[in-house]
Amino acid sequence: MLGKIMKRKWSRFYPAAVEGVFFRRIGVAWKQFKTWVDRSIGYQCRKGLSRRMATAPNRIMFITFQHAYACNPKYICEELLRRGEDLDICWGVSDPLGRDGVPELPNVRVVWMNSYEYFEAACSARVIVINGLLGDKFYPFPVKPDQIICETWHGSLGIKRFDPAHYNTNASWPVAAARTGRLTTLCITNSRFEEVVFRETFWEKTPLLRLGHARNDVFFDSYAGQRAKWRQAFIEDNDLEEDVKFVLYAPTFRDTHNFAVYDLKADRVLHAFEQRFGGNWKLLVRYHDNDKKNAERKNRVRSGDVINVTSYPDIQELLAFCDAGITDYSSWIYDFMNSRRPGFLYARDKELYNDERGFYFTLESTPFPVASDNDEMVANILAFDEEKYVREVDAWLAERGSVDDGHSSERIADELCRYLKK
């Protein structure tokens, strides 16, 4: 894989010469080389920092690929906070001044991602809980034998492949993922299906604990009160009517960052929801983290009834109170199905995306109605059969051995506390 990618990079020099930009290409290569040297020096220094710092027995650090207070680590942290455990909790975020939603509590420390304070915390934490790569792919840190790396992952039951055989966009992510796999102490899973995926990707021999995904607790009775609070806060923040209904449209990213495939016709879709389900509907649009910087400029899903929630820190809060969901190949819809609320797929480019990334199963085998254009999308909403959908969701989750039940964060917290008290 690495050889293929390097060969492709090298092959760009001759076309650059033909185009008259050879030295520009050389300049880019030189800049990349200097960056590589800088990062290499940084890692060697972090090794020295790690050797000098003792592991703090009660320190637990949380790092998410979103660099925010979100996903499984958030809900595990909140369970630990509810218990009042004597812990030194540290969060790595992109905006420590804004805290990215991290609660203001005496025993919760927030550090800027990849800062000196961040690496101090990472090199001294007894337990590090992640939901993707171990730190940023370009800023790794060493792990000592007495440190515990707990992988919780940010997807489950998802359709997208991410094994090395199907990932050919760049070398940096799979290299970092392979390193993460080697250093992981345990993986938290929510199903037999996810365990097969872990074994086929980067965790061939890592112990797997089927405890469920903490982030999916929000769909069960244990979070009924909190769901209502999140919904009410969103309504007040956006000056909306109390009886409004929400459908979330959150597609995944393309390696080419092609926004042309995100051409959902908001007014038509919302009118269909009103016809089929009744009430006044708003469309919440959320683009993937990898598309955030392009979202404002390239977004084509616009209407007076559209609210852009791309910057909302935690998608799980939105899923908790949304009345319906639409995506293409994103794994969040397989979390959302735990609510048994209507889910739909709008996939303009499924053959192309399958060639680019690969699928574990076909879209048509899921409980979700599949559309490839706006006409089909509207027809699927109008014809939605709720009883049939719920039966198929129940069968789908059972077939894959899902254990999510609203108490995953409790089981995971129990496990982590055992490590912290050893």
Residue pairs with C-beta under 8 A, 6 or more apart in sequence:
1 164
1 167
1 168
1 171
1 174
2 171
2 175
4 168
5 168
5 170
5 171
6 171
12 25
13 22
13 25
13 26
16 22
16 24
16 25
39 138
39 139
42 139
43 140
43 141
43 142
46 119
46 123
46 140
46 141
46 142
47 142
49 119
49 120
49 123
50 123
50 141
50 142
50 144
53 120
53 123
53 124
54 124
55 124
55 125
55 126
55 144
55 146
55 147
56 88
56 124
56 125
56 126
57 126
57 420
58 86
58 87
58 88
58 126
58 420
59 87
59 88
59 89
59 90
59 121
59 124
59 125
59 126
59 127
60 80
60 87
60 88
60 89
60 90
60 125
60 126
60 127
60 128
60 129
60 416
60 420
61 89
61 90
61 91
61 92
61 121
61 122
61 125
61 127
61 128
61 129
62 73
62 74
62 76
62 77
62 89
62 90
62 91
62 92
62 128
62 129
62 130
63 73
63 91
63 92
63 122
63 128
63 129
63 130
63 131
63 134
63 135
64 70
64 71
64 73
64 74
64 130
64 131
64 132
64 154
65 131
65 132
65 133
65 154
65 289
66 154
66 289
66 313
67 92
67 93
67 94
67 100
67 113
68 93
68 94
68 100
68 101
68 313
68 314
69 77
69 91
69 93
69 99
69 100
69 101
69 102
69 103
69 313
69 314
70 101
70 313
70 314
70 315
70 316
71 131
71 152
71 154
71 215
71 314
71 316
72 129
72 131
72 152
72 153
72 154
72 188
72 213
72 214
72 215
72 412
73 129
73 130
73 131
73 152
74 101
74 214
74 215
74 314
74 316
75 214
75 215
75 217
75 218
75 316
75 408
75 409
76 129
76 152
76 214
76 409
76 412
76 413
76 416
77 89
77 91
77 108
77 129
78 409
79 214
79 409
79 410
79 412
79 413
80 87
80 89
80 413
80 416
80 417
81 89
81 103
81 105
81 108
83 413
83 417
85 417
85 420
87 107
87 420
88 107
88 109
89 107
89 108
89 109
90 108
90 109
90 110
90 111
90 121
90 125
91 102
91 108
91 109
91 110
91 111
92 111
92 112
92 113
92 118
92 121
92 122
93 99
93 100
93 102
93 110
93 111
93 112
93 113
94 100
94 112
94 113
96 110
96 111
96 112
99 110
100 110
100 313
101 313
101 314
102 108
102 110
109 121
111 117
111 118
111 121
112 118
113 136
114 135
114 136
114 139
119 141
122 128
122 135
122 141
123 141
123 142
123 144
125 147
126 146
126 147
126 148
126 419
126 420
127 147
127 148
127 150
127 416
127 419
127 420
128 134
128 143
128 147
128 148
128 149
128 150
129 150
129 152
129 416
130 149
130 150
130 151
130 152
130 180
131 151
131 152
131 153
131 154
132 153
132 154
132 180
133 173
133 176
133 177
133 180
134 140
134 141
134 143
134 149
134 176
134 179
134 180
134 183
134 184
135 141
137 172
137 173
137 175
137 176
138 172
138 176
140 176
140 179
143 149
143 183
147 185
148 185
148 186
148 419
149 180
149 183
149 184
149 185
149 186
150 184
150 185
150 186
150 187
150 188
150 416
151 180
151 184
151 186
151 187
151 188
151 203
151 206
152 187
152 188
152 213
152 214
152 412
153 187
153 188
153 189
153 194
153 198
153 213
154 331
155 331
155 334
156 189
156 190
156 191
156 194
156 213
156 216
156 331
156 334
156 335
156 402
157 190
157 191
157 193
157 194
157 331
157 334
157 397
157 400
157 402
158 329
158 330
158 331
158 334
158 360
159 329
159 331
159 334
159 359
159 360
159 361
159 363
159 366
160 252
160 329
160 331
160 357
160 358
160 359
160 360
161 167
161 357
161 358
161 359
161 360
162 177
162 201
162 357
163 200
163 201
164 174
164 178
164 201
166 357
166 358
167 173
167 174
167 357
169 255
177 201
177 202
178 202
180 202
181 201
181 202
181 203
181 204
181 206
184 203
184 206
185 206
185 207
186 206
186 207
186 208
186 209
186 415
187 198
187 203
187 206
187 207
187 208
187 209
188 209
188 211
188 212
188 213
188 214
188 412
188 415
189 195
189 198
189 208
189 209
189 210
189 211
190 210
190 211
190 212
190 213
190 216
190 402
190 403
190 404
190 408
191 210
191 397
191 400
191 401
191 402
191 403
192 210
192 400
192 401
193 400
193 401
193 402
195 208
195 210
197 360
198 206
198 208
209 415
210 401
210 403
211 403
211 408
211 411
211 412
211 415
212 402
212 403
212 404
212 405
212 407
212 408
212 411
212 412
213 335
213 404
213 408
214 408
214 409
214 412
215 316
215 335
216 335
216 338
216 404
216 408
217 223
217 404
217 406
217 407
217 408
217 409
218 226
218 227
218 316
218 317
218 319
218 320
219 319
219 320
219 335
219 336
219 338
219 339
219 404
219 406
220 338
220 404
220 405
220 406
220 407
221 406
222 406
222 407
223 320
223 406
226 320
227 320
227 321
228 321
230 317
230 320
230 321
231 320
231 321
234 240
234 318
234 321
235 241
235 242
235 244
238 307
240 282
241 280
243 279
243 280
244 279
244 280
244 281
244 282
245 273
245 277
245 279
245 280
245 281
245 282
245 323
245 324
246 281
246 282
246 283
246 284
246 318
246 321
246 322
246 323
246 324
247 269
247 270
247 273
247 281
247 282
247 283
247 284
247 322
247 323
247 324
247 325
247 326
248 284
248 286
248 309
248 318
248 319
248 322
248 324
248 325
248 326
249 264
249 269
249 283
249 284
249 285
249 286
249 301
249 325
249 326
249 327
249 346
250 284
250 285
250 286
250 287
250 288
250 315
250 325
250 326
250 327
250 330
250 332
251 261
251 262
251 287
251 288
251 327
251 328
251 329
251 330
251 346
252 288
252 327
252 328
252 329
252 330
253 287
253 288
253 289
253 290
253 291
254 261
254 349
254 353
254 356
255 356
255 357
257 290
257 291
257 294
257 298
259 291
259 294
259 298
259 299
259 300
260 300
261 328
261 348
261 349
262 287
262 299
262 300
262 301
263 300
263 301
263 348
263 374
264 301
264 326
264 346
264 374
264 377
265 374
265 377
266 283
266 301
266 302
266 303
266 305
266 306
267 303
267 305
268 374
268 377
268 378
269 283
269 326
269 374
269 377
269 378
269 381
270 281
270 282
270 283
270 303
270 305
272 377
272 378
272 381
272 382
273 281
273 324
273 381
274 280
274 281
275 382
276 381
276 382
276 384
277 323
277 324
277 342
281 305
281 323
282 305
282 306
282 307
283 301
283 303
283 305
283 306
283 307
284 306
284 307
284 309
284 318
284 322
285 299
285 301
285 306
285 307
285 308
285 309
285 310
286 308
286 309
286 310
286 312
286 315
286 318
287 294
287 295
287 299
287 310
288 330
291 310
292 310
292 311
295 308
295 310
296 308
299 308
309 318
312 318
315 332
316 335
319 325
319 332
319 335
319 336
319 339
320 339
322 336
322 341
323 341
323 342
324 341
324 342
324 343
324 344
325 332
325 333
325 336
325 341
325 342
325 343
325 344
326 343
326 344
326 345
326 346
326 377
327 333
327 343
327 345
327 346
328 345
328 346
328 347
328 348
328 350
328 353
329 347
329 350
329 353
329 357
329 359
329 363
333 343
333 345
333 368
336 343
337 343
337 367
337 393
337 396
337 397
338 397
338 402
338 404
340 389
340 390
340 393
342 384
342 386
342 389
343 367
343 368
343 389
344 368
344 369
344 371
344 377
344 380
344 381
344 384
345 363
345 366
345 368
345 369
345 370
345 371
346 371
346 377
347 353
347 363
347 370
347 371
347 372
348 372
348 373
350 363
350 372
363 370
364 370
366 396
367 389
367 392
367 393
367 396
369 380
369 383
369 384
370 376
370 380
371 377
371 379
371 380
397 404
